[in-house]
Amino acid sequence: MIGGKTANKGGLTGVEYTETNGIGYYKMRATQGWPKQIVDKRKDLTIDINMKKIVLIIASVMISINAGIGAQKEASERGTGGDDQIKAINQAQAYEHFSRADLYEKAGNFEKAAEEYRLALIFDPESEVIKKSLIDIYFNSYRYEEALELLLQLRKTEVDDILNIANCYVILGNHKKAAEYFKIAADSVDLPEPSGILDRTYYPGNFQWGASPSVYYYPNQYLAGYYAEKKDYKKAEYYFRRSLGNDTTGIRWLYKAASFYRTSGQIKKARALYEQMAQNDSASNTGYLGLAAIKEMEKDIAGADSIYQIVADKNWNDAQLLAILSQALVRLGNLEEGVRLAYRVAELNPNDYFGARRLAIMLFSLGNYGACDSVLQELGKEVTDDPLLYYYRGRIAQIDSNYSQAEKYYTQTLALDDTLVEVWVSLAFTRLFLGDTLAAAATFDSAMTACPAETLRILFFTGLFYNQHGKYDEAIGYFDRVLQSDPRNTDALFNLGSACERRGRFEDAEKTFKRLLSIAPDSPQALNYLGYMWADKGINLDQARKMIARALEADPDNGAYLDSYAWVLYRKGKYKEALKYQEKAIQYSAEDPVLFEHMGDIKAALKDYKAAREYWRRALELDPSNERIGRKLSQ
């Protein structure tokens, strides 16, 4: 708030005191069209004062003109009279530029306005009014460094100026200085801050330092968040309580306090308050929802899930709340219950298009593709320009191996919005499945043109495309290009290692996986892949066994990892132990020919040749072109 008028209540500039239903509260002024962190300026030139100044300035100018050069020379020889006339002329020049700037500003031409305000300052460098007007322009143009520089030059800084300095530091990322100035503002006046803003809790988990220039921070609330972030909970709570003023009773205060404690990591205090709220007002949902949030923070998914379902059953006719609860349950992984609530929301609001679309996406996530497609088809009768409808119908067609239909839907999606990288990628792979390799490659080129900001992602998917198509040299080239710009990209490293291994470049693959593990030492995929490579070569078997065992700790039911572990044991000559793990592997991955081939090898090592031939035969059925398996059967 630049150059604001002094409020009648409390002597604080730029602040209004309002009473609603007998309740008084303060609020910062804001005007539509201006950045919210800056309260609308009110120039200190009122109409009466402006008119008097204009009359004086014009009179001074007329005097200087009528007097002529001789009069000016005579005045100059006398001394002070000349200084007064020069000052009057400068003031006239300053006012002329100020007036032009004001007109440019009202017309929305902030660049020209800034230029004129700067010229006005040349003629009247001490004017606080001009400085504050230029500060306004800098804020409107998001030129916060220049605004801050001028703010620090003000001779007299009031609370509103201090708040603006603090907010500049927030936006520029200097939170230590921001806290310093917010503390000055907070300590200069005991001001209860607007109640509504407290619900946007700026604390760990939600408190995003300077994430948006449109946010105007208030001193006590900012300091509460700042000290909570520093884990200085004593100071954080002090400023939080100051931000409440006298509002320290009733359910609203309990909610604010509980939210503060929860978001600042003081779970025990938060839980106590939420429990108190639930006991005092069992009909209210606030206490229960707060307890569910606590359960989520404590990773008690079942507990949170149970509370959300209880609240849903109590509010079976509240479509808005049920929609929120539906999404919460999906977030917890309870898709079935989330879908049940989404269906109820659709019943309550049959004309809610976006609610129905959310339901369709939930059904897709649940794997209920038929129901999802039915909902999407109905929505398509109502709306024909929503790209998401065609995208999900394309994905369903692709899952059903109906690639021609998938291609049609993806093409319709991109006709509506060609910036969706995932759709370009899906279309390219669909064309690959249709056998049109040239069209698939051209699709990636088109994606590059349409989505230049997503170049790295498109390069990565192009590498995947060539890897899947068996063109490993091309795939390696694309993954290398990704890694040139993003050397710690673990997905690119993994697929580069895979492409090198498939190309027969064992040492390059080994080097790549070691590099990946130096970045992500607990990656189960990398641990398994490198461990299996060594086992397949019959080298580093003890180390390979340890690595694959770590992968299995992360995913004990993974058929590929179980196969790798069995293969290490096979290479070490521990055939009976290997058999046990290979049986588990086939149990979890029954359609992988490699697993049946390995089982045949283990059975042969145990001299059960009949069973070995049965497993090799099954492997060949799954991979008819595998000559190695064919040679084993011909022996």
C-alpha positions in Angstrom: 0.0 0.0 0.0 1.9 3.0 -1.2 1.1 6.5 0.0 -2.1 5.4 1.8 -4.3 7.7 3.9 -4.1 7.4 7.6 -6.9 5.3 9.0 -9.2 6.8 11.6 -8.8 3.7 13.8 -5.4 3.2 15.5 -3.5 5.7 13.4 -2.2 3.0 11.0 -1.9 4.2 7.3 -3.3 2.1 4.5 -5.7 0.2 6.9 -9.5 0.3 7.1 -11.5 -0.5 10.2 -14.8 -2.1 9.4 -17.7 -3.3 11.6 -20.0 -6.1 10.4 -22.8 -7.3 12.6 -21.2 -5.5 15.5 -17.8 -7.2 15.0 -14.9 -4.9 14.2 -11.9 -5.9 12.2 -9.1 -4.4 10.3 -8.3 -5.0 6.6 -5.6 -3.8 4.2 -7.0 -1.8 1.3 -6.7 -3.4 -2.2 -7.9 -2.3 -5.6 -8.8 -4.6 -8.5 -6.2 -4.6 -11.1 -3.3 -3.9 -8.8 -0.9 -6.6 -7.4 -2.5 -7.8 -4.1 0.7 -7.4 -2.2 0.5 -3.7 -2.7 -2.5 -2.0 -1.4 -3.8 0.7 -3.7 -1.9 3.9 -3.4 -3.7 7.1 -2.3 -1.7 10.0 -3.4 -1.1 12.5 -0.7 -2.2 15.3 -3.0 -5.9 15.9 -2.2 -7.9 18.0 -4.7 -7.8 21.1 -2.6 -4.0 20.9 -2.1 -3.5 20.1 -5.8 -5.4 23.1 -6.9 -3.5 25.4 -4.5 -0.2 24.1 -5.8 -1.2 24.4 -9.4 -2.1 28.1 -8.8 1.2 28.8 -7.1 3.2 27.0 -9.7 1.5 28.8 -12.6 1.9 32.1 -10.8 5.6 31.5 -10.3 6.1 30.5 -13.9 4.2 33.6 -15.2 6.3 35.8 -12.9 9.5 34.4 -14.3 8.3 34.8 -17.9 7.1 38.4 -17.5 10.1 39.5 -15.6 12.3 38.5 -18.6 16.0 37.8 -18.6 17.0 41.0 -17.1 14.7 40.5 -14.1 16.1 37.0 -13.7 19.7 38.3 -13.8 18.8 41.0 -11.2 17.2 38.4 -9.0 20.2 36.2 -9.4 22.5 39.0 -8.2 20.3 39.5 -5.2 20.7 35.7 -4.4 17.7 34.1 -2.7 15.1 35.5 -5.1 16.7 33.7 -8.0 16.8 30.4 -6.0 13.2 30.7 -5.3 12.3 31.3 -9.0 14.5 28.3 -10.1 12.9 26.2 -7.5 9.4 27.3 -8.7 10.5 26.4 -12.3 11.8 23.0 -11.2 8.5 22.3 -9.4 6.6 23.3 -12.5 8.7 20.9 -14.6 8.3 18.2 -12.0 4.6 18.6 -11.9 4.3 18.6 -15.7 6.1 15.2 -15.8 4.1 14.0 -12.8 0.8 14.8 -14.6 1.9 13.0 -17.8 3.0 10.0 -15.8 -0.4 10.0 -14.0 -2.2 10.0 -17.4 0.0 7.2 -18.7 -0.6 5.2 -15.6 -4.4 5.5 -15.8 -4.1 4.4 -19.5 -2.2 1.3 -18.4 1.1 2.3 -20.1 3.3 1.7 -17.1 6.6 1.9 -19.0 5.9 5.4 -20.1 4.5 6.3 -16.7 7.7 5.1 -15.1 9.8 7.2 -17.5 7.8 10.3 -16.7 8.0 9.7 -12.9 11.8 9.3 -13.2 12.0 12.6 -15.1 9.8 14.3 -12.4 12.3 13.0 -9.7 15.2 14.7 -11.6 13.4 18.1 -11.0 12.2 17.3 -7.5 14.4 14.5 -6.1 13.1 14.9 -2.6 9.4 14.4 -3.4 8.1 11.4 -1.4 4.8 11.6 -3.5 6.7 11.1 -6.8 8.8 8.3 -5.3 5.8 6.4 -4.0 4.0 6.8 -7.3 7.0 5.4 -9.1 7.2 2.5 -6.5 3.6 1.8 -7.5 4.6 1.5 -11.1 7.5 -0.8 -10.3 5.2 -3.1 -8.4 2.7 -3.1 -11.3 5.5 -4.1 -13.6 6.9 -6.7 -11.2 10.2 -4.8 -10.9 10.6 -5.5 -7.3 14.3 -4.8 -7.0 13.8 -1.2 -8.3 10.7 -0.8 -6.0 12.8 -1.9 -3.0 15.6 0.5 -3.9 13.2 3.4 -3.8 11.4 2.2 -0.7 14.7 2.2 1.2 15.3 5.8 0.1 12.2 7.1 1.7 13.0 9.6 4.5 9.9 8.7 6.5 8.7 5.1 6.5 5.3 4.3 7.9 4.0 0.9 8.7 2.6 0.4 5.1 6.0 1.2 3.7 7.7 -1.2 6.0 5.3 -3.9 5.0 6.0 -3.2 1.3 9.8 -3.5 2.0 9.2 -6.8 3.7 7.1 -8.1 0.9 9.8 -7.1 -1.6 12.3 -9.2 0.3 9.8 -12.1 0.3 9.4 -12.0 -3.4 13.2 -11.6 -4.0 13.8 -14.6 -1.7 15.6 -12.8 1.1 13.5 -14.2 4.0 15.9 -13.2 6.7 15.5 -9.5 5.8 11.8 -10.0 5.2 11.4 -11.3 8.7 13.5 -8.4 10.1 11.1 -5.8 8.5 7.9 -7.8 9.3 9.1 -7.8 12.9 9.4 -4.0 12.9 5.9 -3.7 11.5 4.5 -6.3 13.9 6.1 -4.7 16.9 5.0 -1.1 15.9 1.3 -1.7 16.3 -0.9 -4.3 17.9 -3.0 -5.1 14.9 -5.3 -8.1 14.6 -4.9 -9.3 11.1 -7.7 -10.2 8.7 -9.4 -13.4 9.8 -9.9 -14.9 6.4 -6.2 -15.0 5.5 -5.5 -17.2 8.5 -7.2 -20.1 6.7 -4.5 -20.0 4.1 -2.0 -21.5 6.5 1.6 -20.4 5.5 3.5 -23.0 7.5 5.6 -26.1 6.7 3.9 -28.1 4.0 1.8 -25.1 2.8 4.1 -22.1 3.4 5.8 -21.4 0.0 8.3 -18.7 0.3 7.6 -16.1 -2.3 5.9 -18.6 -4.5 3.5 -16.1 -5.9 3.9 -12.3 -6.3 0.2 -12.0 -5.9 0.3 -13.0 -2.2 0.4 -10.1 0.3 1.8 -11.4 3.6 0.8 -10.0 6.9 3.5 -9.5 9.6 2.4 -11.8 12.4 1.3 -14.5 10.1 4.5 -14.4 8.1 6.6 -14.4 11.2 4.7 -17.4 12.6 5.4 -19.2 9.4 9.0 -18.1 9.3 9.8 -19.3 12.8 7.8 -22.5 12.3 10.0 -23.2 9.2 13.0 -22.6 11.4 11.5 -25.0 14.0 11.5 -22.2 16.6 8.0 -23.1 17.8 8.0 -20.8 20.8 8.4 -17.7 18.6 6.1 -19.1 15.9 3.3 -19.6 18.5 3.9 -16.1 19.9 3.4 -14.5 16.5 0.5 -16.8 15.6 -1.4 -15.8 18.8 -0.7 -12.2 18.0 -2.1 -12.6 14.6 -5.4 -13.7 16.2 -5.7 -10.6 18.4 -8.6 -11.0 20.8 -10.1 -13.9 18.8 -9.1 -16.7 21.1 -12.4 -18.3 22.0 -14.9 -20.6 20.3 -14.8 -23.2 17.6 -13.2 -20.8 15.1 -10.2 -20.1 17.3 -9.8 -23.9 18.0 -9.8 -24.5 14.2 -7.1 -21.8 13.6 -5.0 -23.0 16.4 -5.2 -26.7 15.5 -4.4 -25.9 11.9 -1.3 -23.9 13.0 -0.1 -26.7 15.2 -0.7 -29.3 12.5 1.0 -27.5 9.7 3.9 -26.5 11.9 4.5 -30.1 12.9 3.2 -29.9 16.5 1.0 -32.9 16.1 0.3 -33.6 19.7 -1.2 -30.2 20.4 -3.1 -30.3 17.1 -4.7 -33.6 17.9 -5.8 -32.5 21.3 -7.6 -29.5 19.8 -9.2 -31.5 17.0 -10.4 -34.0 19.6 -11.8 -31.1 21.7 -13.6 -29.8 18.6 -15.1 -33.2 17.8 -16.3 -33.6 21.4 -17.7 -30.1 21.7 -19.6 -30.2 18.4 -20.2 -33.7 17.2 -22.4 -32.4 14.4 -19.5 -30.4 12.9 -17.1 -32.0 10.5 -14.1 -29.8 11.2 -12.8 -31.8 14.2 -13.1 -35.1 12.4 -11.5 -33.9 9.2 -8.6 -32.4 11.2 -8.1 -35.8 12.9 -8.1 -37.5 9.5 -5.4 -35.1 8.4 -3.4 -36.0 11.5 -3.8 -39.7 10.7 -2.5 -39.0 7.1 0.5 -37.2 8.5 1.3 -40.2 10.8 0.9 -42.6 7.8 -2.1 -44.2 9.4 -3.9 -44.7 6.1 -6.5 -47.0 7.5 -7.4 -44.6 10.3 -7.7 -41.6 8.0 -9.8 -43.7 5.6 -12.1 -44.8 8.3 -12.7 -41.2 9.5 -13.4 -39.9 5.9 -16.0 -42.7 5.4 -17.7 -41.8 8.7 -17.9 -38.1 7.7 -19.2 -39.2 4.2 -22.0 -41.3 5.7 -23.0 -38.4 8.0 -23.1 -36.0 5.1 -24.6 -38.2 2.3 -26.6 -35.3 0.8 -23.7 -32.7 0.8 -22.4 -33.0 -2.8 -19.6 -30.5 -2.3 -18.2 -32.3 0.8 -18.6 -35.7 -0.8 -16.6 -34.6 -3.8 -13.7 -33.5 -1.5 -13.9 -36.7 0.5 -14.0 -38.8 -2.7 -10.7 -37.2 -3.9 -9.2 -37.7 -0.4 -10.1 -41.4 -0.5 -8.6 -41.8 -3.9 -5.4 -40.1 -2.6 -5.3 -42.7 0.1 -5.6 -45.5 -2.5 -9.2 -46.5 -1.7 -10.4 -46.1 -5.3 -13.5 -48.2 -4.8 -14.9 -46.0 -2.0 -13.8 -42.8 -3.9 -15.8 -44.0 -6.9 -18.8 -44.8 -4.7 -18.8 -41.2 -3.4 -18.2 -39.8 -6.9 -21.3 -41.7 -8.1 -23.3 -40.2 -5.2 -22.1 -36.7 -6.2 -23.3 -37.4 -9.8 -26.7 -38.4 -8.4 -27.0 -35.2 -6.4 -25.6 -33.0 -9.2 -26.6 -34.7 -12.5 -25.6 -31.6 -14.5 -22.1 -31.3 -12.9 -20.0 -32.0 -16.0 -16.6 -31.8 -14.2 -17.8 -34.0 -11.4 -18.8 -36.6 -14.0 -15.5 -36.3 -15.7 -13.7 -36.8 -12.4 -15.8 -40.0 -11.9 -14.7 -41.2 -15.4 -11.0 -40.7 -14.5 -11.5 -42.5 -11.2 -13.1 -45.5 -13.1 -10.1 -45.5 -15.5 -7.7 -45.6 -12.6 -9.7 -48.4 -11.1 -9.3 -50.4 -14.3 -13.1 -50.3 -14.9 -12.6 -49.3 -18.6 -16.1 -50.2 -19.8 -17.8 -48.0 -17.2 -15.3 -45.2 -17.8 -15.9 -45.3 -21.5 -19.7 -45.2 -21.0 -19.4 -42.0 -18.8 -17.1 -40.4 -21.4 -19.4 -41.3 -24.2 -22.3 -39.6 -22.4 -20.2 -36.5 -21.6 -19.2 -36.3 -25.3 -22.8 -35.8 -26.3 -22.9 -32.7 -24.1 -19.4 -31.3 -24.8 -17.4 -31.8 -28.0 -14.3 -29.6 -27.3 -12.8 -31.2 -24.2 -9.5 -32.9 -25.2 -9.5 -35.1 -22.0 -12.6 -37.0 -23.2 -10.9 -38.1 -26.4 -7.6 -38.7 -24.7 -9.0 -41.2 -22.2 -11.1 -42.9 -24.8 -7.9 -43.2 -26.8 -6.2 -44.8 -23.9 -9.0 -47.3 -23.4 -8.9 -48.2 -27.1 -5.1 -48.7 -26.9 -5.5 -50.9 -23.8 -8.0 -53.0 -25.8 -5.4 -53.2 -28.7 -7.8 -51.3 -30.9 -5.0 -49.1 -32.3 -6.9 -47.7 -35.2 -9.5 -46.3 -32.9 -6.9 -45.1 -30.5 -5.1 -43.2 -33.3 -8.4 -41.5 -34.2 -9.1 -40.4 -30.6 -5.5 -39.1 -30.0 -5.6 -37.2 -33.3 -8.9 -35.6 -32.2 -7.3 -34.7 -28.8 -4.4 -32.9 -30.5 -6.7 -31.0 -32.8 -8.1 -29.4 -29.7 -4.8 -29.0 -27.8 -1.5 -29.8 -29.4 0.6 -29.0 -26.3 -0.2 -32.3 -24.5 3.1 -34.2 -24.6 1.6 -37.4 -23.3 -0.9 -37.5 -26.2 1.9 -37.1 -28.7 3.8 -39.9 -27.1 0.7 -42.2 -27.0 0.0 -41.4 -30.6 3.6 -42.2 -31.7 3.6 -45.6 -29.9 0.1 -46.4 -31.3 1.4 -45.8 -34.8 4.4 -48.1 -33.9 1.9 -50.8 -32.9 0.1 -50.3 -36.2 3.4 -51.0 -37.9 3.9 -47.5 -39.3 7.4 -46.8 -38.1 7.9 -43.7 -40.3 4.6 -42.1 -39.1 5.6 -42.9 -35.5 9.0 -41.2 -35.9 7.4 -38.2 -37.7 4.9 -37.9 -34.7 7.9 -37.3 -32.3 9.2 -34.6 -34.7 5.8 -32.9 -34.7 5.8 -33.1 -30.9 9.1 -31.3 -30.8 7.7 -28.5 -32.9 4.4 -28.2 -30.9 6.0 -28.4 -27.5 9.5 -26.8 -27.6 9.5 -26.4 -23.8 9.2 -30.1 -23.3 12.2 -31.0 -25.5 13.9 -33.2 -22.9 10.8 -35.3 -22.2 10.2 -35.8 -25.9 13.8 -36.8 -26.5 13.5 -39.3 -23.7 10.3 -40.8 -25.1 11.8 -40.9 -28.6 14.7 -42.9 -27.1 12.1 -45.3 -25.6 10.5 -45.6 -29.0 13.7 -46.6 -30.7 14.7 -48.9 -27.8 11.3 -50.7 -28.1 11.7 -50.9 -31.9 15.1 -52.6 -31.5 17.1 -49.6 -32.9 19.5 -49.5 -29.9 22.1 -47.1 -31.5 19.4 -44.5 -32.2 18.0 -45.0 -28.6 21.4 -44.5 -27.1 21.8 -41.3 -29.0 18.6 -39.8 -27.7 19.3 -40.9 -24.1 22.7 -39.3 -24.4 21.1 -36.0 -25.5 18.9 -36.0 -22.5 21.8 -36.7 -20.2 23.8 -33.8 -21.7 21.2 -31.4 -20.3 20.2 -33.4 -17.3 23.1 -35.6 -16.2 21.3 -36.9 -13.1 18.2 -38.1 -14.9 17.8 -41.6 -13.5 15.2 -42.7 -16.0 17.4 -41.7 -18.9 20.4 -43.5 -17.2 18.4 -46.7 -16.6 17.1 -46.9 -20.2 20.6 -46.0 -21.6 22.1 -48.8 -19.6 19.3 -51.1 -20.9 19.9 -50.1 -24.5 23.7 -50.6 -24.2 23.2 -54.1 -22.7 20.8 -55.1 -25.5 23.2 -53.7 -28.1 25.9 -55.9 -26.6 27.9 -53.1 -25.1 28.3 -54.8 -21.7 31.0 -52.5 -20.3 29.1 -49.3 -21.3 26.0 -50.8 -19.7 27.8 -51.7 -16.5 29.4 -48.3 -16.3 26.0 -46.6 -16.8 24.2 -48.7 -14.1 27.1 -47.9 -11.6 26.6 -44.2 -12.4 22.9 -44.5 -11.8 23.5 -46.3 -8.4 25.9 -43.5 -7.4 22.9 -41.2 -7.7 20.1 -43.5 -6.5 21.9 -46.3 -4.5 18.5 -47.8 -3.5 17.0 -48.1 -6.9 15.6 -51.6 -7.0 15.4 -51.6 -10.8 19.1 -50.7 -11.2 20.2 -53.1 -8.5 18.3 -55.9 -10.2 19.4 -55.1 -13.7 23.2 -54.9 -12.9 23.0 -57.9 -10.6 21.3 -60.0 -13.3 23.9 -58.8 -15.9 26.7 -60.1 -13.7 24.8 -63.3 -12.9 24.2 -64.0 -16.6 27.9 -63.5 -17.2 28.8 -65.6 -14.2 30.9 -62.8 -12.6 30.7 -60.9 -9.3 28.2 -63.5 -8.1 28.4 -62.7 -4.4 27.9 -59.0 -5.0 25.2 -59.7 -7.5 23.3 -61.8 -5.0 23.5 -59.0 -2.4 22.3 -56.4 -4.9 19.3 -58.5 -6.0 18.4 -59.3 -2.4 18.2 -55.5 -1.8 15.9 -55.2 -4.8 13.7 -58.0 -3.4 13.5 -56.2 0.0 11.8 -53.3 -1.8 9.5 -55.5 -3.9 9.4 -59.1 -2.6 6.7 -60.2 -5.1 8.4 -59.0 -8.2 8.7 -62.0 -10.6 11.7 -60.5 -12.4 13.6 -59.9 -9.2 12.8 -63.5 -8.0 14.1 -64.8 -11.3 17.3 -62.8 -11.1 17.9 -64.1 -7.5 17.2 -67.7 -8.6 19.6 -67.2 -11.6 22.4 -66.1 -9.2 21.9 -69.2 -7.1 21.9 -71.4 -10.3 25.2 -69.8 -11.3 26.6 -70.6 -7.9 25.5 -74.2 -8.2 22.7 -74.0 -5.6 20.1 -75.7 -7.8 17.6 -76.7 -5.1 17.5 -73.2 -3.5 17.3 -71.7 -7.0 14.3 -73.9 -7.8 12.4 -72.5 -4.8 12.8 -68.9 -6.0 12.1 -69.8 -9.6 8.8 -71.3 -8.7 7.8 -68.1 -6.9 8.9 -66.1 -9.9 6.7 -68.0 -12.3 3.8 -67.6 -9.8 4.0 -63.8 -10.1 5.1 -63.6 -13.8 3.5 -66.5 -15.6 3.8 -65.1 -19.2 7.5 -64.3 -19.3 9.4 -66.8 -21.6 12.8 -66.1 -19.8 11.3 -67.4 -16.5 10.3 -70.7 -18.2 13.6 -71.1 -19.9 15.4 -70.6 -16.6 13.2 -73.1 -14.9 14.0 -75.6 -17.6 17.7 -75.0 -17.0 17.3 -75.5 -13.3 15.3 -78.7 -13.8 18.0 -80.0 -16.2 20.7 -79.2 -13.6 18.7 -81.3 -11.2 18.5 -84.1 -13.8 14.8 -83.8 -14.2 15.0 -83.7 -18.0 11.4 -84.4 -18.7 10.2 -81.4 -16.7 13.0 -79.3 -18.2 11.8 -80.0 -21.7 8.2 -79.1 -20.7 9.4 -75.7 -19.4 11.5 -75.1 -22.5 8.6 -76.0 -24.7 6.4 -73.5 -22.8 9.1 -70.8 -23.2 9.3 -71.4 -27.0 5.5 -71.1 -27.2 5.8 -67.6 -25.7 8.9 -66.7 -27.8 8.7 -68.8 -31.0 11.7 -67.1 -32.7 14.1 -67.8 -29.8 16.7 -70.1 -31.4 18.6 -70.7 -28.2 15.5 -72.4 -26.6 15.1 -74.4 -29.9 18.6 -75.7 -29.6 18.0 -76.9 -26.1 14.9 -78.8 -27.1 16.8 -80.5 -30.0 19.5 -82.0 -27.8 
